[in-house]
Amino acid sequence: MKKTLLSIAALTLLASGAQARTWEAIKQSGTIKIATEGAFPPFNVQKGKALTGFEVELAEALAKQLGLKVQWVVQPFDGLLIGLQQDRFDFVIASHGITPERAKAVDFANPHYCTGGTIVSMKGGPRTAADLKGKVVAVQVGTTYLSGVQKLPGVKPLVFPKDTDAQTALMAGRAAAWVGDKFTGLDLVKAQKGKLQQGDMLFSERIGMAVKKGNSGLLKELNAALAKALANGTYAKISNKYFGQDIRCK
Ligand code: ARG
């Protein structure tokens, strides 16, 4: 808890620092630098050198619409918003929930999907927030899942740098439950054929791309490109490919 508060405070301080690349500068260069984690299937996944996933394809479609080439930067989830403050890339797409705390440090685009944090456990294991009391729950560091379970009395979070490692901890019996994304949970339950169950949704969230605080020119272009993709079928096509449904916010 203390650590989360500290790092957000540091971010807010950094937000007043150096200048981000303006939309004009990005456009002139012809290439946009986009950061993601690459370890959060099915949203952003790195396989060898190839990046795939719903957010990767969506971001590439948006860049194409804006007439730009893409340069991807892949780095751990925990440092993504900080890297934005340090002007290491132009925007981040890594399934960040739009929270008031994060919105103090960065600016969010309109949401590109709506989802929630859900509980997954072995069959017969905890299914509700109340069931989690006294239990070890595996979660990824720096996420809304961690802050979500920290709000539940008596829950013991077991924190991992990567969400996939938190899932492994559940499978290995080191945690009684995993709390993570609703759609990731669906895939996990399916992949483990009959071993797991998906329990309650602890909270819902809207997910958005982030730009450096104050970079309103770029934000406007991203929102316009997203609106176009939502309207012209581009979004629906990519969403259906990964989820068999349209996961836009309704
Ligand atoms: N939606 C959650 C959050 O806002 C998890 C995001 C995790 N993203 C990732 N690329 N690992 O914190």
Residues whose N, C-alpha, C, O or C-beta is under 5 A from the ligand:
A	BS01	LIG	E37 F40 F77 A94 S95 H96 G97 G142 T143 T144 Y145
